[in-house]
């Protein structure tokens, strides 16, 4: 999982939402955004799917997660 210093080096902060997404990706491995959102919703039902997509896109843009087809 990305560490806070890795995010800062790329100009990002480790927000609570970003941390939830990173933790879910780490725990699930290869997963769809819907899988990541479902995992997060178990403990944080206020985090919506658009937040997951936005954070995954941001993390992909800086090379911390990989989008596959």
mmJSON file of the N, C-alpha and C atoms, coordinates in Angstrom:
{"data_MODEL":{"atom_site":{
"group_PDB":["ATOM","ATOM","ATOM","ATOM","ATOM","ATOM","ATOM","ATOM","ATOM","ATOM","ATOM","ATOM","ATOM","ATOM","ATOM","ATOM","ATOM","ATOM","ATOM","ATOM","ATOM","ATOM","ATOM","ATOM","ATOM","ATOM","ATOM","ATOM","ATOM","ATOM","ATOM","ATOM","ATOM","ATOM","ATOM","ATOM","ATOM","ATOM","ATOM","ATOM","ATOM","ATOM","ATOM","ATOM","ATOM","ATOM","ATOM","ATOM","ATOM","ATOM","ATOM","ATOM","ATOM","ATOM","ATOM","ATOM","ATOM","ATOM","ATOM","ATOM","ATOM","ATOM","ATOM","ATOM","ATOM","ATOM","ATOM","ATOM","ATOM","ATOM","ATOM","ATOM","ATOM","ATOM","ATOM","ATOM","ATOM","ATOM","ATOM","ATOM","ATOM","ATOM","ATOM","ATOM","ATOM","ATOM","ATOM","ATOM","ATOM","ATOM","ATOM","ATOM","ATOM","ATOM","ATOM","ATOM","ATOM","ATOM","ATOM","ATOM","ATOM","ATOM","ATOM","ATOM","ATOM","ATOM","ATOM","ATOM","ATOM","ATOM","ATOM","ATOM","ATOM","ATOM","ATOM","ATOM","ATOM","ATOM","ATOM","ATOM","ATOM","ATOM","ATOM","ATOM","ATOM","ATOM","ATOM","ATOM","ATOM","ATOM","ATOM","ATOM","ATOM","ATOM","ATOM","ATOM","ATOM","ATOM","ATOM","ATOM","ATOM","ATOM","ATOM","ATOM","ATOM","ATOM","ATOM","ATOM","ATOM","ATOM","ATOM","ATOM","ATOM","ATOM","ATOM","ATOM","ATOM","ATOM","ATOM","ATOM","ATOM","ATOM","ATOM","ATOM","ATOM","ATOM","ATOM","ATOM","ATOM","ATOM","ATOM","ATOM","ATOM","ATOM","ATOM","ATOM","ATOM","ATOM","ATOM","ATOM","ATOM","ATOM","ATOM","ATOM","ATOM","ATOM","ATOM","ATOM","ATOM","ATOM","ATOM","ATOM","ATOM","ATOM","ATOM","ATOM","ATOM","ATOM","ATOM","ATOM","ATOM","ATOM","ATOM","ATOM","ATOM","ATOM","ATOM"],
"id":[1,2,3,4,5,6,7,8,9,10,11,12,13,14,15,16,17,18,19,20,21,22,23,24,25,26,27,28,29,30,31,32,33,34,35,36,37,38,39,40,41,42,43,44,45,46,47,48,49,50,51,52,53,54,55,56,57,58,59,60,61,62,63,64,65,66,67,68,69,70,71,72,73,74,75,76,77,78,79,80,81,82,83,84,85,86,87,88,89,90,91,92,93,94,95,96,97,98,99,100,101,102,103,104,105,106,107,108,109,110,111,112,113,114,115,116,117,118,119,120,121,122,123,124,125,126,127,128,129,130,131,132,133,134,135,136,137,138,139,140,141,142,143,144,145,146,147,148,149,150,151,152,153,154,155,156,157,158,159,160,161,162,163,164,165,166,167,168,169,170,171,172,173,174,175,176,177,178,179,180,181,182,183,184,185,186,187,188,189,190,191,192,193,194,195,196,197,198,199,200,201,202,203,204,205,206,207],
"type_symbol":["N","C","C","N","C","C","N","C","C","N","C","C","N","C","C","N","C","C","N","C","C","N","C","C","N","C","C","N","C","C","N","C","C","N","C","C","N","C","C","N","C","C","N","C","C","N","C","C","N","C","C","N","C","C","N","C","C","N","C","C","N","C","C","N","C","C","N","C","C","N","C","C","N","C","C","N","C","C","N","C","C","N","C","C","N","C","C","N","C","C","N","C","C","N","C","C","N","C","C","N","C","C","N","C","C","N","C","C","N","C","C","N","C","C","N","C","C","N","C","C","N","C","C","N","C","C","N","C","C","N","C","C","N","C","C","N","C","C","N","C","C","N","C","C","N","C","C","N","C","C","N","C","C","N","C","C","N","C","C","N","C","C","N","C","C","N","C","C","N","C","C","N","C","C","N","C","C","N","C","C","N","C","C","N","C","C","N","C","C","N","C","C","N","C","C","N","C","C","N","C","C","N","C","C","N","C","C"],
"label_atom_id":["N","CA","C","N","CA","C","N","CA","C","N","CA","C","N","CA","C","N","CA","C","N","CA","C","N","CA","C","N","CA","C","N","CA","C","N","CA","C","N","CA","C","N","CA","C","N","CA","C","N","CA","C","N","CA","C","N","CA","C","N","CA","C","N","CA","C","N","CA","C","N","CA","C","N","CA","C","N","CA","C","N","CA","C","N","CA","C","N","CA","C","N","CA","C","N","CA","C","N","CA","C","N","CA","C","N","CA","C","N","CA","C","N","CA","C","N","CA","C","N","CA","C","N","CA","C","N","CA","C","N","CA","C","N","CA","C","N","CA","C","N","CA","C","N","CA","C","N","CA","C","N","CA","C","N","CA","C","N","CA","C","N","CA","C","N","CA","C","N","CA","C","N","CA","C","N","CA","C","N","CA","C","N","CA","C","N","CA","C","N","CA","C","N","CA","C","N","CA","C","N","CA","C","N","CA","C","N","CA","C","N","CA","C","N","CA","C","N","CA","C","N","CA","C","N","CA","C","N","CA","C","N","CA","C","N","CA","C","N","CA","C"],
"label_alt_id":[null,null,null,null,null,null,null,null,null,null,null,null,null,null,null,null,null,null,null,null,null,null,null,null,null,null,null,null,null,null,null,null,null,null,null,null,null,null,null,null,null,null,null,null,null,null,null,null,null,null,null,null,null,null,null,null,null,null,null,null,null,null,null,null,null,null,null,null,null,null,null,null,null,null,null,null,null,null,null,null,null,null,null,null,null,null,null,null,null,null,null,null,null,null,null,null,null,null,null,null,null,null,null,null,null,null,null,null,null,null,null,null,null,null,null,null,null,null,null,null,null,null,null,null,null,null,null,null,null,null,null,null,null,null,null,null,null,null,null,null,null,null,null,null,null,null,null,null,null,null,null,null,null,null,null,null,null,null,null,null,null,null,null,null,null,null,null,null,null,null,null,null,null,null,null,null,null,null,null,null,null,null,null,null,null,null,null,null,null,null,null,null,null,null,null,null,null,null,null,null,null,null,null,null,null,null,null],
"label_comp_id":["UNK","UNK","UNK","UNK","UNK","UNK","UNK","UNK","UNK","UNK","UNK","UNK","UNK","UNK","UNK","UNK","UNK","UNK","UNK","UNK","UNK","UNK","UNK","UNK","UNK","UNK","UNK","UNK","UNK","UNK","UNK","UNK","UNK","UNK","UNK","UNK","UNK","UNK","UNK","UNK","UNK","UNK","UNK","UNK","UNK","UNK","UNK","UNK","UNK","UNK","UNK","UNK","UNK","UNK","UNK","UNK","UNK","UNK","UNK","UNK","UNK","UNK","UNK","UNK","UNK","UNK","UNK","UNK","UNK","UNK","UNK","UNK","UNK","UNK","UNK","UNK","UNK","UNK","UNK","UNK","UNK","UNK","UNK","UNK","UNK","UNK","UNK","UNK","UNK","UNK","UNK","UNK","UNK","UNK","UNK","UNK","UNK","UNK","UNK","UNK","UNK","UNK","UNK","UNK","UNK","UNK","UNK","UNK","UNK","UNK","UNK","UNK","UNK","UNK","UNK","UNK","UNK","UNK","UNK","UNK","UNK","UNK","UNK","UNK","UNK","UNK","UNK","UNK","UNK","UNK","UNK","UNK","UNK","UNK","UNK","UNK","UNK","UNK","UNK","UNK","UNK","UNK","UNK","UNK","UNK","UNK","UNK","UNK","UNK","UNK","UNK","UNK","UNK","UNK","UNK","UNK","UNK","UNK","UNK","UNK","UNK","UNK","UNK","UNK","UNK","UNK","UNK","UNK","UNK","UNK","UNK","UNK","UNK","UNK","UNK","UNK","UNK","UNK","UNK","UNK","UNK","UNK","UNK","UNK","UNK","UNK","UNK","UNK","UNK","UNK","UNK","UNK","UNK","UNK","UNK","UNK","UNK","UNK","UNK","UNK","UNK","UNK","UNK","UNK","UNK","UNK","UNK"],
"label_asym_id":["A","A","A","A","A","A","A","A","A","A","A","A","A","A","A","A","A","A","A","A","A","A","A","A","A","A","A","A","A","A","A","A","A","A","A","A","A","A","A","A","A","A","A","A","A","A","A","A","A","A","A","A","A","A","A","A","A","A","A","A","A","A","A","A","A","A","A","A","A","A","A","A","A","A","A","A","A","A","A","A","A","A","A","A","A","A","A","A","A","A","A","A","A","A","A","A","A","A","A","A","A","A","A","A","A","A","A","A","A","A","A","A","A","A","A","A","A","A","A","A","A","A","A","A","A","A","A","A","A","A","A","A","A","A","A","A","A","A","A","A","A","A","A","A","A","A","A","A","A","A","A","A","A","A","A","A","A","A","A","A","A","A","A","A","A","A","A","A","A","A","A","A","A","A","A","A","A","A","A","A","A","A","A","A","A","A","A","A","A","A","A","A","A","A","A","A","A","A","A","A","A","A","A","A","A","A","A"],
"label_entity_id":["1","1","1","1","1","1","1","1","1","1","1","1","1","1","1","1","1","1","1","1","1","1","1","1","1","1","1","1","1","1","1","1","1","1","1","1","1","1","1","1","1","1","1","1","1","1","1","1","1","1","1","1","1","1","1","1","1","1","1","1","1","1","1","1","1","1","1","1","1","1","1","1","1","1","1","1","1","1","1","1","1","1","1","1","1","1","1","1","1","1","1","1","1","1","1","1","1","1","1","1","1","1","1","1","1","1","1","1","1","1","1","1","1","1","1","1","1","1","1","1","1","1","1","1","1","1","1","1","1","1","1","1","1","1","1","1","1","1","1","1","1","1","1","1","1","1","1","1","1","1","1","1","1","1","1","1","1","1","1","1","1","1","1","1","1","1","1","1","1","1","1","1","1","1","1","1","1","1","1","1","1","1","1","1","1","1","1","1","1","1","1","1","1","1","1","1","1","1","1","1","1","1","1","1","1","1","1"],
"label_seq_id":[1,1,1,2,2,2,3,3,3,4,4,4,5,5,5,6,6,6,7,7,7,8,8,8,9,9,9,10,10,10,11,11,11,12,12,12,13,13,13,14,14,14,15,15,15,16,16,16,17,17,17,18,18,18,19,19,19,20,20,20,21,21,21,22,22,22,23,23,23,24,24,24,25,25,25,26,26,26,27,27,27,28,28,28,29,29,29,30,30,30,31,31,31,32,32,32,33,33,33,34,34,34,35,35,35,36,36,36,37,37,37,38,38,38,39,39,39,40,40,40,41,41,41,42,42,42,43,43,43,44,44,44,45,45,45,46,46,46,47,47,47,48,48,48,49,49,49,50,50,50,51,51,51,52,52,52,53,53,53,54,54,54,55,55,55,56,56,56,57,57,57,58,58,58,59,59,59,60,60,60,61,61,61,62,62,62,63,63,63,64,64,64,65,65,65,66,66,66,67,67,67,68,68,68,69,69,69],
"pdbx_PDB_ins_code":[null,null,null,null,null,null,null,null,null,null,null,null,null,null,null,null,null,null,null,null,null,null,null,null,null,null,null,null,null,null,null,null,null,null,null,null,null,null,null,null,null,null,null,null,null,null,null,null,null,null,null,null,null,null,null,null,null,null,null,null,null,null,null,null,null,null,null,null,null,null,null,null,null,null,null,null,null,null,null,null,null,null,null,null,null,null,null,null,null,null,null,null,null,null,null,null,null,null,null,null,null,null,null,null,null,null,null,null,null,null,null,null,null,null,null,null,null,null,null,null,null,null,null,null,null,null,null,null,null,null,null,null,null,null,null,null,null,null,null,null,null,null,null,null,null,null,null,null,null,null,null,null,null,null,null,null,null,null,null,null,null,null,null,null,null,null,null,null,null,null,null,null,null,null,null,null,null,null,null,null,null,null,null,null,null,null,null,null,null,null,null,null,null,null,null,null,null,null,null,null,null,null,null,null,null,null,null],
"Cartn_x":[0.837,0.0,0.874,0.394,1.122,1.203,2.346,2.572,2.306,2.005,1.739,2.84,4.097,5.185,5.172,4.744,4.647,3.573,2.476,1.415,1.885,2.548,3.045,4.044,4.909,5.88,5.179,3.973,3.206,2.206,2.319,1.476,0.099,-0.078,-1.375,-1.306,-2.465,-2.582,-3.263,-3.01,-3.704,-4.991,-6.034,-7.335,-7.973,-8.943,-9.619,-10.234,-10.834,-11.443,-10.379,-9.282,-8.198,-7.608,-7.478,-6.958,-7.897,-9.203,-10.173,-10.059,-9.937,-9.813,-8.522,-7.421,-6.14,-6.184,-6.754,-6.857,-7.714,-8.828,-9.709,-9.013,-8.305,-7.572,-6.514,-5.82,-4.782,-5.393,-6.495,-7.125,-7.778,-8.361,-9.085,-8.199,-7.08,-6.256,-6.936,-7.09,-7.76,-9.254,-9.776,-11.188,-11.745,-13.032,-13.71,-13.963,-14.224,-14.594,-15.817,-16.738,-17.929,-17.561,-16.591,-16.114,-15.465,-14.654,-13.985,-15.038,-16.028,-17.088,-17.866,-18.174,-18.926,-18.143,-16.84,-16.001,-16.015,-15.864,-15.85,-17.209,-18.29,-19.646,-19.941,-19.253,-19.488,-19.197,-18.194,-17.818,-18.06,-18.178,-18.36,-19.436,-20.703,-21.774,-21.939,-21.339,-21.454,-20.554,-19.63,-18.727,-19.438,-19.657,-20.416,-19.506,-20.115,-19.373,-18.591,-19.144,-18.422,-17.14,-17.148,-15.938,-14.886,-15.313,-14.383,-13.786,-14.626,-14.133,-13.156,-13.504,-12.656,-11.294,-11.291,-10.026,-9.215,-9.867,-9.139,-8.508,-9.242,-8.697,-7.489,-7.591,-6.472,-5.262,-5.48,-4.377,-3.776,-4.6,-4.087,-3.25,-3.706,-2.995,-1.594,-1.371,-0.036,0.713,0.142,0.841,0.797,-0.152,-0.22,-1.18,-2.075,-2.909,-2.92,-3.228,-3.237,-4.635,-5.116,-6.423,-6.201,-6.887,-6.788,-8.162,-8.169,-9.441,-9.666],
"Cartn_y":[-1.186,0.0,1.239,2.269,3.522,4.096,4.635,5.27,6.77,7.45,8.891,9.67,9.303,10.043,9.833,8.648,8.405,9.289,9.452,10.325,11.772,12.211,13.591,13.853,12.871,13.029,13.258,12.757,12.909,14.059,14.85,16.023,15.749,14.588,14.216,14.099,14.286,14.031,12.684,12.059,10.819,11.201,11.442,11.789,10.528,10.667,9.472,8.615,9.258,8.513,7.783,8.456,7.846,6.665,6.81,5.711,4.509,4.749,3.654,2.937,3.693,3.092,2.29,2.849,2.13,0.853,0.921,-0.276,-1.344,-0.938,-1.904,-2.541,-1.754,-2.299,-3.28,-2.922,-3.816,-5.134,-5.056,-6.263,-7.121,-6.481,-7.222,-7.7,-7.028,-7.365,-6.853,-7.711,-7.325,-7.214,-6.01,-5.788,-4.684,-4.73,-3.658,-2.488,-1.307,-0.191,-0.515,-1.286,-1.673,-2.574,-3.488,-4.342,-3.506,-2.538,-1.654,-0.875,-0.335,0.424,-0.453,-1.68,-2.588,-2.89,-3.091,-3.357,-2.149,-0.97,0.253,0.479,0.21,0.444,-0.384,-1.497,-2.332,-1.574,-0.704,0.041,1.544,2.042,3.475,3.685,3.506,3.588,4.961,5.984,7.323,7.569,6.664,6.819,6.263,7.11,6.645,6.194,5.58,5.007,6.066,7.254,8.304,8.696,8.671,8.951,7.887,6.64,5.541,5.719,5.961,6.157,7.329,8.439,9.631,9.351,8.658,8.352,7.328,6.332,5.362,6.049,6.957,7.684,8.525,9.217,10.021,9.144,8.026,7.121,6.487,6.216,5.687,6.741,7.98,9.058,9.276,8.971,9.144,7.819,6.75,5.472,4.618,4.874,4.088,2.911,2.931,1.764,1.617,0.424,0.135,-0.268,0.366,0.049,-1.013,-2.146,-3.195,-3.462,-4.078,-4.395,-5.875],
"Cartn_z":[0.0,0.0,0.0,-0.624,-0.647,0.759,1.063,2.349,2.212,3.324,3.242,2.531,2.75,2.103,0.588,0.126,-1.315,-1.938,-1.228,-1.719,-1.752,-0.693,-0.646,-1.766,-2.062,-3.149,-4.483,-4.606,-5.838,-5.739,-4.681,-4.512,-3.941,-3.301,-2.735,-1.219,-0.579,0.853,1.047,2.18,2.518,3.241,2.454,3.027,3.596,4.481,5.006,3.898,2.902,1.804,0.984,0.711,-0.064,0.69,2.004,2.817,2.77,2.835,2.744,1.403,0.32,-1.012,-1.11,-0.665,-0.724,0.105,1.291,2.138,1.473,0.882,0.217,-0.975,-1.769,-2.921,-2.447,-1.41,-0.88,-0.403,0.312,0.858,-0.223,-1.229,-2.257,-3.398,-3.61,-4.768,-6.028,-7.016,-8.261,-7.984,-8.113,-7.795,-8.679,-8.878,-9.61,-8.654,-9.199,-8.325,-7.47,-8.026,-7.269,-6.094,-6.297,-5.207,-4.108,-4.523,-3.564,-2.774,-3.475,-2.8,-1.834,-2.236,-1.357,-0.088,-0.218,0.955,1.89,1.331,2.138,2.805,2.089,2.616,3.857,4.03,5.21,6.502,6.47,7.673,7.555,6.331,6.096,5.031,5.388,4.39,3.746,4.299,3.726,2.528,2.251,1.108,-0.123,-1.126,-2.287,-3.428,-4.421,-5.538,-6.306,-6.453,-7.177,-6.45,-5.13,-4.35,-4.612,-4.673,-4.958,-6.35,-7.348,-8.715,-8.788,-8.171,-8.207,-7.584,-6.445,-5.784,-6.56,-7.135,-7.963,-9.17,-9.795,-10.941,-10.535,-9.42,-8.924,-8.644,-7.975,-7.641,-8.89,-9.881,-11.145,-11.867,-11.869,-12.558,-12.018,-10.747,-10.163,-10.046,-10.602,-10.665,-9.415,-8.517,-7.283,-7.372,-8.339,-8.648,-10.164,-10.619,-12.049,-12.48,-13.522,-14.098,-15.168,-15.03,-16.044,-16.629,-17.787,-18.463,-18.432],
"occupancy":[1.0,1.0,1.0,1.0,1.0,1.0,1.0,1.0,1.0,1.0,1.0,1.0,1.0,1.0,1.0,1.0,1.0,1.0,1.0,1.0,1.0,1.0,1.0,1.0,1.0,1.0,1.0,1.0,1.0,1.0,1.0,1.0,1.0,1.0,1.0,1.0,1.0,1.0,1.0,1.0,1.0,1.0,1.0,1.0,1.0,1.0,1.0,1.0,1.0,1.0,1.0,1.0,1.0,1.0,1.0,1.0,1.0,1.0,1.0,1.0,1.0,1.0,1.0,1.0,1.0,1.0,1.0,1.0,1.0,1.0,1.0,1.0,1.0,1.0,1.0,1.0,1.0,1.0,1.0,1.0,1.0,1.0,1.0,1.0,1.0,1.0,1.0,1.0,1.0,1.0,1.0,1.0,1.0,1.0,1.0,1.0,1.0,1.0,1.0,1.0,1.0,1.0,1.0,1.0,1.0,1.0,1.0,1.0,1.0,1.0,1.0,1.0,1.0,1.0,1.0,1.0,1.0,1.0,1.0,1.0,1.0,1.0,1.0,1.0,1.0,1.0,1.0,1.0,1.0,1.0,1.0,1.0,1.0,1.0,1.0,1.0,1.0,1.0,1.0,1.0,1.0,1.0,1.0,1.0,1.0,1.0,1.0,1.0,1.0,1.0,1.0,1.0,1.0,1.0,1.0,1.0,1.0,1.0,1.0,1.0,1.0,1.0,1.0,1.0,1.0,1.0,1.0,1.0,1.0,1.0,1.0,1.0,1.0,1.0,1.0,1.0,1.0,1.0,1.0,1.0,1.0,1.0,1.0,1.0,1.0,1.0,1.0,1.0,1.0,1.0,1.0,1.0,1.0,1.0,1.0,1.0,1.0,1.0,1.0,1.0,1.0,1.0,1.0,1.0,1.0,1.0,1.0],
"B_iso_or_equiv":[0.0,0.0,0.0,0.0,0.0,0.0,0.0,0.0,0.0,0.0,0.0,0.0,0.0,0.0,0.0,0.0,0.0,0.0,0.0,0.0,0.0,0.0,0.0,0.0,0.0,0.0,0.0,0.0,0.0,0.0,0.0,0.0,0.0,0.0,0.0,0.0,0.0,0.0,0.0,0.0,0.0,0.0,0.0,0.0,0.0,0.0,0.0,0.0,0.0,0.0,0.0,0.0,0.0,0.0,0.0,0.0,0.0,0.0,0.0,0.0,0.0,0.0,0.0,0.0,0.0,0.0,0.0,0.0,0.0,0.0,0.0,0.0,0.0,0.0,0.0,0.0,0.0,0.0,0.0,0.0,0.0,0.0,0.0,0.0,0.0,0.0,0.0,0.0,0.0,0.0,0.0,0.0,0.0,0.0,0.0,0.0,0.0,0.0,0.0,0.0,0.0,0.0,0.0,0.0,0.0,0.0,0.0,0.0,0.0,0.0,0.0,0.0,0.0,0.0,0.0,0.0,0.0,0.0,0.0,0.0,0.0,0.0,0.0,0.0,0.0,0.0,0.0,0.0,0.0,0.0,0.0,0.0,0.0,0.0,0.0,0.0,0.0,0.0,0.0,0.0,0.0,0.0,0.0,0.0,0.0,0.0,0.0,0.0,0.0,0.0,0.0,0.0,0.0,0.0,0.0,0.0,0.0,0.0,0.0,0.0,0.0,0.0,0.0,0.0,0.0,0.0,0.0,0.0,0.0,0.0,0.0,0.0,0.0,0.0,0.0,0.0,0.0,0.0,0.0,0.0,0.0,0.0,0.0,0.0,0.0,0.0,0.0,0.0,0.0,0.0,0.0,0.0,0.0,0.0,0.0,0.0,0.0,0.0,0.0,0.0,0.0,0.0,0.0,0.0,0.0,0.0,0.0],
"pdbx_formal_charge":[null,null,null,null,null,null,null,null,null,null,null,null,null,null,null,null,null,null,null,null,null,null,null,null,null,null,null,null,null,null,null,null,null,null,null,null,null,null,null,null,null,null,null,null,null,null,null,null,null,null,null,null,null,null,null,null,null,null,null,null,null,null,null,null,null,null,null,null,null,null,null,null,null,null,null,null,null,null,null,null,null,null,null,null,null,null,null,null,null,null,null,null,null,null,null,null,null,null,null,null,null,null,null,null,null,null,null,null,null,null,null,null,null,null,null,null,null,null,null,null,null,null,null,null,null,null,null,null,null,null,null,null,null,null,null,null,null,null,null,null,null,null,null,null,null,null,null,null,null,null,null,null,null,null,null,null,null,null,null,null,null,null,null,null,null,null,null,null,null,null,null,null,null,null,null,null,null,null,null,null,null,null,null,null,null,null,null,null,null,null,null,null,null,null,null,null,null,null,null,null,null,null,null,null,null,null,null],
"auth_seq_id":[1,1,1,2,2,2,3,3,3,4,4,4,5,5,5,6,6,6,7,7,7,8,8,8,9,9,9,10,10,10,11,11,11,12,12,12,13,13,13,14,14,14,15,15,15,16,16,16,17,17,17,18,18,18,19,19,19,20,20,20,21,21,21,22,22,22,23,23,23,24,24,24,25,25,25,26,26,26,27,27,27,28,28,28,29,29,29,30,30,30,31,31,31,32,32,32,33,33,33,34,34,34,35,35,35,36,36,36,37,37,37,38,38,38,39,39,39,40,40,40,41,41,41,42,42,42,43,43,43,44,44,44,45,45,45,46,46,46,47,47,47,48,48,48,49,49,49,50,50,50,51,51,51,52,52,52,53,53,53,54,54,54,55,55,55,56,56,56,57,57,57,58,58,58,59,59,59,60,60,60,61,61,61,62,62,62,63,63,63,64,64,64,65,65,65,66,66,66,67,67,67,68,68,68,69,69,69],
"auth_comp_id":["UNK","UNK","UNK","UNK","UNK","UNK","UNK","UNK","UNK","UNK","UNK","UNK","UNK","UNK","UNK","UNK","UNK","UNK","UNK","UNK","UNK","UNK","UNK","UNK","UNK","UNK","UNK","UNK","UNK","UNK","UNK","UNK","UNK","UNK","UNK","UNK","UNK","UNK","UNK","UNK","UNK","UNK","UNK","UNK","UNK","UNK","UNK","UNK","UNK","UNK","UNK","UNK","UNK","UNK","UNK","UNK","UNK","UNK","UNK","UNK","UNK","UNK","UNK","UNK","UNK","UNK","UNK","UNK","UNK","UNK","UNK","UNK","UNK","UNK","UNK","UNK","UNK","UNK","UNK","UNK","UNK","UNK","UNK","UNK","UNK","UNK","UNK","UNK","UNK","UNK","UNK","UNK","UNK","UNK","UNK","UNK","UNK","UNK","UNK","UNK","UNK","UNK","UNK","UNK","UNK","UNK","UNK","UNK","UNK","UNK","UNK","UNK","UNK","UNK","UNK","UNK","UNK","UNK","UNK","UNK","UNK","UNK","UNK","UNK","UNK","UNK","UNK","UNK","UNK","UNK","UNK","UNK","UNK","UNK","UNK","UNK","UNK","UNK","UNK","UNK","UNK","UNK","UNK","UNK","UNK","UNK","UNK","UNK","UNK","UNK","UNK","UNK","UNK","UNK","UNK","UNK","UNK","UNK","UNK","UNK","UNK","UNK","UNK","UNK","UNK","UNK","UNK","UNK","UNK","UNK","UNK","UNK","UNK","UNK","UNK","UNK","UNK","UNK","UNK","UNK","UNK","UNK","UNK","UNK","UNK","UNK","UNK","UNK","UNK","UNK","UNK","UNK","UNK","UNK","UNK","UNK","UNK","UNK","UNK","UNK","UNK","UNK","UNK","UNK","UNK","UNK","UNK"],
"auth_asym_id":["A","A","A","A","A","A","A","A","A","A","A","A","A","A","A","A","A","A","A","A","A","A","A","A","A","A","A","A","A","A","A","A","A","A","A","A","A","A","A","A","A","A","A","A","A","A","A","A","A","A","A","A","A","A","A","A","A","A","A","A","A","A","A","A","A","A","A","A","A","A","A","A","A","A","A","A","A","A","A","A","A","A","A","A","A","A","A","A","A","A","A","A","A","A","A","A","A","A","A","A","A","A","A","A","A","A","A","A","A","A","A","A","A","A","A","A","A","A","A","A","A","A","A","A","A","A","A","A","A","A","A","A","A","A","A","A","A","A","A","A","A","A","A","A","A","A","A","A","A","A","A","A","A","A","A","A","A","A","A","A","A","A","A","A","A","A","A","A","A","A","A","A","A","A","A","A","A","A","A","A","A","A","A","A","A","A","A","A","A","A","A","A","A","A","A","A","A","A","A","A","A","A","A","A","A","A","A"],
"auth_atom_id":["N","CA","C","N","CA","C","N","CA","C","N","CA","C","N","CA","C","N","CA","C","N","CA","C","N","CA","C","N","CA","C","N","CA","C","N","CA","C","N","CA","C","N","CA","C","N","CA","C","N","CA","C","N","CA","C","N","CA","C","N","CA","C","N","CA","C","N","CA","C","N","CA","C","N","CA","C","N","CA","C","N","CA","C","N","CA","C","N","CA","C","N","CA","C","N","CA","C","N","CA","C","N","CA","C","N","CA","C","N","CA","C","N","CA","C","N","CA","C","N","CA","C","N","CA","C","N","CA","C","N","CA","C","N","CA","C","N","CA","C","N","CA","C","N","CA","C","N","CA","C","N","CA","C","N","CA","C","N","CA","C","N","CA","C","N","CA","C","N","CA","C","N","CA","C","N","CA","C","N","CA","C","N","CA","C","N","CA","C","N","CA","C","N","CA","C","N","CA","C","N","CA","C","N","CA","C","N","CA","C","N","CA","C","N","CA","C","N","CA","C","N","CA","C","N","CA","C","N","CA","C","N","CA","C","N","CA","C","N","CA","C"],
"pdbx_PDB_model_num":[1,1,1,1,1,1,1,1,1,1,1,1,1,1,1,1,1,1,1,1,1,1,1,1,1,1,1,1,1,1,1,1,1,1,1,1,1,1,1,1,1,1,1,1,1,1,1,1,1,1,1,1,1,1,1,1,1,1,1,1,1,1,1,1,1,1,1,1,1,1,1,1,1,1,1,1,1,1,1,1,1,1,1,1,1,1,1,1,1,1,1,1,1,1,1,1,1,1,1,1,1,1,1,1,1,1,1,1,1,1,1,1,1,1,1,1,1,1,1,1,1,1,1,1,1,1,1,1,1,1,1,1,1,1,1,1,1,1,1,1,1,1,1,1,1,1,1,1,1,1,1,1,1,1,1,1,1,1,1,1,1,1,1,1,1,1,1,1,1,1,1,1,1,1,1,1,1,1,1,1,1,1,1,1,1,1,1,1,1,1,1,1,1,1,1,1,1,1,1,1,1,1,1,1,1,1,1]
}}}
